[in-house]
Amino acid sequence: MIASKKPADTFNIMSELVLPNDTNTLGNLMGGRLMHLMDIAGAISAMKHCNCPVVTASVDNVSFSNPIKLGNLLTIESRVTRAFNTSMEIYLKVWGEDLHAQFKYVTNEAYLTFVALDPNGKPRKVPEITPACEEDQKMFDGALRRRQLRLILGGKMKPDEAGELKALFL
């Protein structure tokens, strides 16, 4: 039996300075570069949870609410919100920070799903997540609804099979 872990066990924080090569012609961090870094941060949290290689299975909606400017600090916080059989949902929160003005702001939030792999590259079972506080529990509970929505949108589940989502619409 694989031991259960807490979301705090998977917490990861990653920071990087936004340099000229990372920006577009407006002096903002390019979205693709941010998504690349988010994928790395999410994978680190997933690997901390399952102690094995992982692959990205899905990326939920990524909205860019505030740009991160050249010279600003980018910080990504990630943690596992829920583990299913072989997959894990990771919550990411992205911050930009103008260190000179001492101003920190949220730029993005997203959920990514990763699948754990065995030595043969096949999906493997992952430990469960045990929520440790009220916020962990809310994220844990919402993860099942988000998973069902992902599966419906991906054509892997029929809407009438999504028990958690039925309550929202009936």
N, C-alpha and C positions, 0 to 999 in steps of 0.2 A: 504494500500500500504506500502511495506517495504522500508524504506529509503535507498538510495544508499550510498555506502562507498567508500573511496579511498584505494588504496593498502597500503599506509602508516598507515592506521588505523589497518591493520592486521599484521604489521611488528612485528616479534619476533626474539629475539636473545637469544641463549642458549649456555652456555659454560660448559665444564666439563674437569677435569684433567684425563688424560689417566693413569690408575692404572694397576698394574700387572694382576689383575683378568680380565681385558679387553683385554689383548693382546694374540697373538699367540706365538709360540716358537721362532719366529724371533724378538720378542719385538715390533711388530706392532699391532695397534688397529685391532681387528677382524672385518671383513666386516659385519658380522651379527649384531654385537654390534652397529656399525655405522648406519646400516639401522634401527635398533630399535630406536636409538636416533633421526634419521631423521624423522621417523614416528611420534614420539612425538612432535617434533618441528613443523612439518607440521600440525598436528592436532590442536595445539595451535593457529596457524594462522587462520585455518579454523573456529575454535570455536570463535575466536575474531571477525570474520566476521559475522557469523550467530547467535551467542549467543545461541547455543544449542549443544547437543552431535553430534558427527560426526563419520563416519567409513571410513576406507581406501578403496577406490574402485579400484585404480590402481597405479602402480609405473612404471614410464618410465625407460628407460635405466639408470643404475647406473654404471658408469665407475670409477675405482679407479686409479687416475692419480699419486698420491703421497701418500705414507704411512704416518700415524700419529704414531710417536714413543712413547714408554713408557715414561712418564714424561712430554710429550708435552700437550699443551692446545688444546682442540677441541672446535671450535666455529661453530655453525650452525645458519645461517640467513635464515628466511623464510618469505614469504608474498603471499597473494592471487594475482594472475595475472588476473584471469577472473572468473566470476560466471555465471553459466548457470541456468537451472531451479532449480534443487535440488543439483547440484554438483558444486565444486569449484576446479580450478587448482591452485596448490601451487608451487612456485618456491623456491628451496632450494640451498644455496651455503654453502659449508663446507670449513672451514679453519683449518689448523694445525698451531701451533705456538710453536717454541722452545723459551721459555722465557729467558733462560740463554744466548743464542746466539742472541736474539732479532731479530728473523727471522720468518716471517709469510708467509704462502704459501697456495694456493688453492689446495684442495685435491679432491673435488667432486662438481658436480652440478647435479640437478635432478628435475623432475617435478612429483608431486604426485597429485592424484585426490581423494577428499573426498566428501562424500554425507552427507548432514544434515538430522538428524532424529527428528521426532516428539515424543511426550511422549509414543506413541504406537510402536516405533521402525520402523515407515514407513518414506520414504523420504518426506521431506518438502521443500517448496520454500525458496530460499535464496535471500538476497538483491543483487542488481546489484553492479558492481564495476565501478567506474568512474575514468579513468586514469587522473592523475594530472600533468604529465610531459611527455616529449618525450619518455623517457625510459619506463615509464608505458604504453604508447600507443603502443610501439613496442611489449612488452610482451603480451598486451591485444590482439593485432591483430594476433600474432602468435599462441595464445591459441586456436583459432578456428581451425586452420590447424592441430595442435597437437591433438585436440579432435577428429577430423574426422579420423585421422590416427589411433588413439587408437580404435575407434569404428570399423573401417575396420578390423584391426588386430584381434579384439575380436569377429568378425563375427556378429556384431550388425548393420553394415551399409555396403551397397554394394558400391564398388569403384565409380560407375557412379553416386551415390547420393552425393558424396563429392564435392560440388561445389567449395569450396576454393582450393581443391587439384587439380582439373581439370586444372586450370590455370597454374599449375607448370609443367604439363606433355603434354599439348596440345599447 
